[in-house]
Amino acid sequence: MKKIMLSALLGILLLAGCTQQEERVSMQGLCFVEENGTVLLIEEEHHEPIVLSNQSGQEELFAGLSCGDRIEVLTDGMIRETYPAQMDAYGCTLLEEGTLEDLPRETLDTLASMDWLPRGDTNF
């Protein structure tokens, strides 16, 4: 009986070790809210735009964000290499409010050339 119990316990432990645990990482940057409501993260180092896809299950994940806000996004770390790049977001925190003028001009010009216009302010 002890052998069966020990074998069952060992089997459970092995199965528990095989479960894949998803890791989350955070990224910080500036927020760009497109006129249709799409939210992009402008990453800090190279000022590259990344389209955020809400995977949190919370409909209001990006509610209240404005262009230029400094945000922290919780993600799985996978960036799809399109242009602009795309990334799944599982959480989002407003770190500091900002304005459209806080965004890098070159990034804004590049987005505008692809018809990505900021919500509520098309005169930049």
Wavefront OBJ file of the C-alpha trace (Angstrom):
o trace
v 0.000 0.000 0.000
v 2.867 2.349 0.867
v 4.399 1.691 -2.551
v 1.176 2.642 -4.341
v 0.806 5.821 -2.259
v 4.446 6.754 -2.869
v 4.080 6.115 -6.619
v 0.895 8.212 -6.768
v 2.555 11.073 -4.857
v 5.596 10.936 -7.125
v 3.324 10.995 -10.206
v 1.452 14.051 -8.907
v 4.709 15.866 -8.173
v 6.017 15.095 -11.649
v 2.830 16.386 -13.267
v 2.922 19.532 -11.129
v 6.474 20.187 -12.296
v 5.394 19.886 -15.926
v 2.819 22.670 -15.805
v 3.944 25.703 -17.703
v 3.869 28.819 -15.600
v 3.560 32.022 -17.575
v 6.002 34.716 -16.567
v 5.087 38.359 -16.712
v 7.495 41.223 -17.238
v 6.905 44.933 -17.053
v 7.809 47.612 -19.573
v 7.638 51.343 -19.086
v 7.183 54.060 -21.629
v 4.922 56.794 -22.891
v 1.345 56.232 -23.952
v -0.091 57.116 -27.365
v -3.864 56.806 -27.681
v -4.912 56.644 -31.325
v -8.110 58.382 -32.467
v -9.955 55.030 -32.698
v -8.945 54.172 -29.105
v -6.018 51.859 -29.865
v -3.294 52.258 -27.224
v 0.406 52.180 -28.047
v 3.402 52.102 -25.739
v 6.312 54.240 -26.932
v 9.229 52.343 -25.426
v 11.817 54.440 -23.657
v 15.156 53.520 -25.186
v 14.530 53.728 -28.951
v 11.122 55.457 -28.920
v 9.606 52.604 -30.932
v 5.792 52.342 -30.885
v 4.217 49.062 -29.737
v 0.491 48.414 -30.194
v -0.984 46.992 -26.981
v -3.569 44.218 -27.126
v -5.679 43.926 -23.964
v -5.426 40.319 -22.740
v -6.316 41.082 -19.116
v -10.018 40.307 -19.265
v -10.649 43.811 -17.892
v -12.541 45.860 -20.451
v -11.380 49.142 -18.890
v -7.644 48.307 -18.745
v -6.635 51.441 -20.678
v -9.462 53.719 -19.467
v -8.379 57.235 -18.613
v -5.038 57.133 -20.419
v -3.963 60.097 -22.531
v -1.182 60.739 -25.023
v 2.068 61.414 -23.208
v 1.155 59.616 -19.984
v 3.996 57.557 -18.535
v 2.757 53.985 -18.037
v 3.958 50.574 -16.934
v 2.586 47.589 -18.837
v 2.578 44.008 -17.600
v 3.238 41.654 -20.527
v 4.455 38.169 -21.358
v 7.525 39.712 -23.007
v 6.646 38.529 -26.509
v 6.780 41.309 -29.108
v 5.372 40.603 -32.558
v 7.697 42.146 -35.109
v 5.288 44.058 -37.305
v 5.405 47.821 -37.699
v 4.341 49.133 -35.406
v 5.235 46.156 -33.213
v 2.477 44.456 -31.214
v 2.403 43.114 -27.668
v -0.166 41.542 -25.327
v -0.934 43.533 -22.160
v -2.115 41.838 -18.966
v -1.968 44.921 -16.756
v -1.398 48.659 -17.079
v -0.541 51.264 -14.452
v -0.471 55.037 -14.886
v 2.840 56.261 -13.432
v 2.631 59.934 -14.350
v 0.273 62.085 -16.375
v 1.676 63.679 -19.497
v 0.736 65.541 -22.648
v 1.150 65.014 -26.369
v 4.199 67.312 -26.248
v 5.981 64.727 -24.064
v 6.097 62.247 -26.963
v 9.142 62.217 -29.270
v 8.428 64.347 -32.349
v 10.071 61.852 -34.707
v 7.825 59.039 -33.420
v 4.726 61.219 -33.841
v 5.746 62.091 -37.395
v 6.315 58.420 -38.252
v 2.928 57.433 -36.802
v 1.206 60.293 -38.658
v 2.761 59.158 -41.948
v 0.951 55.829 -41.398
v -2.319 57.626 -40.531
v -2.024 56.914 -36.804
v -3.433 60.112 -35.294
v -3.718 60.941 -31.586
v -7.166 60.900 -30.027
v -8.668 64.363 -29.588
v -5.759 66.307 -31.038
v -4.888 66.034 -34.721
v -2.947 69.288 -34.820
v 0.501 68.231 -33.749
l 1 2 3 4 5 6 7 8 9 10 11 12 13 14 15 16 17 18 19 20 21 22 23 24 25 26 27 28 29 30 31 32 33 34 35 36 37 38 39 40 41 42 43 44 45 46 47 48 49 50 51 52 53 54 55 56 57 58 59 60 61 62 63 64 65 66 67 68 69 70 71 72 73 74 75 76 77 78 79 80 81 82 83 84 85 86 87 88 89 90 91 92 93 94 95 96 97 98 99 100 101 102 103 104 105 106 107 108 109 110 111 112 113 114 115 116 117 118 119 120 121 122 123 124
